[in-house]
Amino acid sequence: HGERYQEIEVKLAVQDVATMRSALAGAGFVEAVPRSLEQNRIYDWPDGSLRERGELIRLREYAGQQILTYK
């Protein structure tokens, strides 16, 4: 009965980062993971068949964590 990891990502354009940080802090949020470099490595078969089917294997590394995803 292992836990299933589900990633949900929403991207929003932010025009004023300082104002956004202030608004998040004002709402009671705290920074959980300091800013860090994120590296993504995408893997496919030599013939590109994963990409052709709209699939993806990604190894994401950030803040000392590594996450392998298949989409």
C-alpha positions as CSV (number, residue, x, y, z in Angstrom):
1,H,0.0,0.0,0.0
2,G,2.6,2.6,-1.0
3,E,1.8,6.2,-1.3
4,R,1.1,7.5,-4.8
5,Y,2.8,10.7,-5.7
6,Q,0.7,13.1,-7.8
7,E,2.2,16.3,-9.2
8,I,-0.2,19.2,-10.0
9,E,1.3,22.3,-11.4
10,V,-0.2,25.6,-12.2
11,K,1.9,28.4,-13.8
12,L,0.9,32.0,-13.5
13,A,2.7,35.1,-14.9
14,V,3.7,37.5,-12.2
15,Q,4.5,41.0,-13.1
16,D,5.8,42.2,-9.7
17,V,7.6,39.5,-7.7
18,A,8.1,41.7,-4.6
19,T,4.4,42.5,-4.4
20,M,3.6,38.8,-4.9
21,R,6.0,37.7,-2.1
22,S,4.5,40.4,0.2
23,A,0.9,39.2,-0.6
24,L,1.8,35.6,0.1
25,A,3.5,36.5,3.4
26,G,0.5,38.6,4.3
27,A,-1.8,35.6,3.7
28,G,0.3,33.6,6.2
29,F,2.5,31.6,3.8
30,V,6.1,31.0,4.6
31,E,8.9,29.9,2.2
32,A,9.1,26.1,2.4
33,V,12.1,25.6,0.0
34,P,14.6,28.3,-0.6
35,R,15.2,29.3,-4.2
36,S,17.4,26.8,-6.0
37,L,18.5,25.8,-9.5
38,E,16.2,23.3,-11.0
39,Q,17.6,20.9,-13.6
40,N,15.3,18.8,-15.8
41,R,16.6,15.8,-17.9
42,I,14.2,14.4,-20.5
43,Y,14.6,10.7,-21.6
44,D,13.3,9.0,-24.7
45,W,14.0,6.0,-26.9
46,P,16.6,6.7,-29.7
47,D,13.8,6.7,-32.3
48,G,11.8,9.4,-30.3
49,S,8.8,7.2,-29.9
50,L,7.8,8.5,-26.5
51,R,7.6,12.1,-27.7
52,E,5.7,10.9,-30.8
53,R,3.0,9.5,-28.5
54,G,3.0,12.6,-26.3
55,E,4.7,10.8,-23.4
56,L,7.6,12.0,-21.3
57,I,10.1,10.6,-18.8
58,R,11.7,13.4,-16.8
59,L,14.3,13.5,-14.0
60,R,13.8,16.7,-12.1
61,E,16.5,17.8,-9.6
62,Y,16.1,20.7,-7.2
63,A,16.8,21.6,-3.6
64,G,18.5,18.3,-3.0
65,Q,15.6,16.3,-4.2
66,Q,15.2,14.1,-7.3
67,I,11.8,13.3,-8.8
68,L,11.3,10.9,-11.7
69,T,8.1,11.4,-13.6
70,Y,6.4,9.7,-16.4
71,K,3.6,11.6,-18.2
